[in-house]
């Protein structure tokens, strides 16, 4: 069973209270041009608003529900680009 969750606060700028224009997961305030994105956790499918999360060292938002950041296949791909480890 699927349900659409309406996260009305996603489209309200926290800087000025203005409305946001949406293009995919990206939001841009139409008043002050603040930018943020909305996504879902790859592991548990929880709603992620980048304004409410902390970031891992690799820049990915950390899911507040399950603790996931970057998907394992992406990490493996990035490690391959860097010769098996981070530079």
N, C-alpha and C positions, 0 to 999 in steps of 0.2 A: 504494500500500500504506500503510495506517495502522497505527500502534502506539500503545497507551496507555502513557505513561510514568508510573510510580509514583514520585512525589516524596514519600517518606515523611516527610522533614524538614519539609514544609509545614505539618503539623498538630502540630508540637511547638514550644512557646513557648521562645524563646531567653532570656527573662527568668528563668523559674523552672523550665523543663523540663516544665511541665504540658501536658495535652492541650488541643486547640483544638476549639471548636464551629465548624462551617462553614455558611455561608449564601451560596451562589454563590461569588464569589471572596474574600469576606471571611472572616477568621478572628478568633476571640476566645478568648483563653485562659480555660478554665473555672476556673482557680485564681487568677490575678492580674489577669485582665481586660485584658491587653495586647491590642492590635488590630493586624492587618496584613492585606494582601491578596495574593493569588496571581493571576496573569493570564498572558497570552501576548502576544508581540509581534505587532502587526497586520501587519508587513512580513515577518518571517522565521519567525514562529510559535514562536520560542524561549520557553521557560518563564521567567517573570519573577516573582521573589519580591521585593517592595518592600524587604525588609530587606537585600537584597544589591545594590541598585542606587543610582545617584545620580539626582538629579532635574534636569530642565531648568528654565529660568526660568519656564516656564508651569505647572510643578507635575507634569508627566508624568514617569514613570520613564523613564530612558534604557536601551534594550536593550544589554546587554553584548556581544551577538553582532554586531549590525549597526549599532548607534548610533541607531536610530530612537527618536523620542519620540512626540509627538502625530501622528495621521494627517493627511495634507495636507488632506483635505476638512473636518476639524474646525478646522484652523488657518484656512482660508479663511472658514469660517462665523464664527469668533470675530473675525477681522479685520473682517468685515462689520458685526458688532455694535458695533465700536469705531470705525467710520468709516474703515476702510482702514488702520489701524495701532494699535499698542498705546498706551494712554493713559499 
